[in-house]
Amino acid sequence: MGEPGWWVYILECADGTLYTGIARDPERRLLQHNGELAGGPRYTRGRRPVRCVWREPAANRSAALQREAAIKRLSRPQKLRLLQGAPAQ
């Protein structure tokens, strides 16, 4: 079947905050977040280094965006439960 086209991911920043995003190539995106490649978002620029603590494949860009939005609506404790593999509710 091959690699999924899109990924939803959560990063943990150096200050302990969590950042959620989507990418087609999560390894490349992580390099951008850490400033090793151009194109990282402003949020993580001042919170480096960041590390990927969770990721999930998505069927397409639309599904990835919907999942990202759902995760962003979660509280921090719910996100931490998600990272541990438990249901977020």
Protein Blocks (a to p, Z undefined) as FASTA:
>chain_A
ZZafbdcdddddfkopacddddfblmlmmmmmnopaghiafklmmmcccddfbdcddfbl
klmmmmmmmmmmpcfklmmmmmnopafZZ
